Amino acid sequence: MKYSRIILAAAISLAATSAAWADIKVGVVLSETGPAASLGIPEKKTVELFPKDIAGQKMDYIFMNDGSDPTSAVKAAKKLIDEDKVDVIIGSSITPNSLAMVDVVGGAKVPNISLAAGRNIVFPVEGNRLWVFNTPQTTGLMARAVVKNMAQNKFKTVAYIGFDDAYGQDWYNNFAKECEAAGIKIVANESYNRTATSVTGQALHILTAKPQAVLIGASGTPAVLPERTLKQVGYKGQIYQTHGVANPDFLRVCGSDCNGTILPVSPGVVAAQLPPDSPIKQSAMRYADAYDKAYGKNQLSQFSANAWDAGTLLEHAIPIALKKAQPSDVVAFRAALRDAIEGLKNVAGADGIYNMSPTDHNGLDDRAVAMVRIENGAWKMLK
């Protein structure tokens, strides 16, 4: 009898220890194929660099490819939550997919760190958005930077062409708001599908409107089409892109057609060009050095930086969450992790310095913006 009690006590002790040290499961939903593949591929490569343990807890990363499709993103999120019992989800890569996931993660009370830039993914922080955060600079923040540059160049008339989806509409809404405040008139507003093969009609409409500058609200390699077409129909004004194109694939596909283009990017993309006194220099170089070492030079992108910062937030939040709950209690740990992310202050990453709050689940400010010009297939930081 005494021997049985000892065995039972040992078994209970072992079970308790195993439960306390349960793995932390991170679901990762990325657009590894489809129109947004040039975003999802570097994001996956970045997550593969994440630490295998944090605060003594083993980290399990479970990858799902949504194929750049919102419906697939929802299915992937549901599987990760219902079957894999993940503690947190990173992704998706693009705004339409992330917006589609909001009700899924919020309804299940699972914290989600989106890698997409749509401002309406996280604002306003209410309802199911209470469980959603994102790492990229929002469209609102970047639109303000673009319009500021337009005003500095004394442009008074501009045009817009962007995706006919949530990303393109979000960019137009924020761009229009900033233009109105700056006294800049939008003389043309065009849209196109991510999979379109021609935008000649839209380009000709813009050409007829005679804007001094054009903003292209698109992401990845599909953003090349309107830029190339505008130049083919004879447009001579200044072209702007969004941070949604800041990757080597865009530069490669666009080639010389994109020389002179201006856009806002993550400081991490131009980490080596940041001034020594930049508050982001050290954290941006940490990202750049790690990515360069793993994948070679000239491979940095907005999207790998976004993914890197999702890992940075988890590295800071997990030790805090573990003080309140253990992964063995999935419901409690999910809530503790959400609260920990929301409370993070002065966390320096590749994109900027994060100060989260109950009303701000992005946490970045103007320090998170670097304006660049494309020169001979490279990003040249503007002073």
Salt bridges, closest charged atoms under 4 A:
GLU32 OE1 - LYS44 NZ 3.48
ASP84 OD2 - LYS79 NZ 3.01
ASP165 OD2 - ARG194 NE 2.52
GLU190 OE2 - HIS205 ND1 3.33
GLU227 OE2 - LYS231 NZ 3.85
ASP249 OD1 - ARG252 NH2 3.38
ASP257 OD2 - ARG228 NE 2.61
ASP292 OD2 - LYS297 NZ 3.65
GLU315 OE2 - ARG286 NH2 3.66
ASP339 OD1 - ARG338 NH2 2.90
GLU342 OE2 - ARG338 NH1 3.00
GLU342 OE2 - HIS361 NE2 2.81
ASP365 OD2 - ARG367 NH2 2.83
ASP366 OD1 - ARG144 NH2 3.08
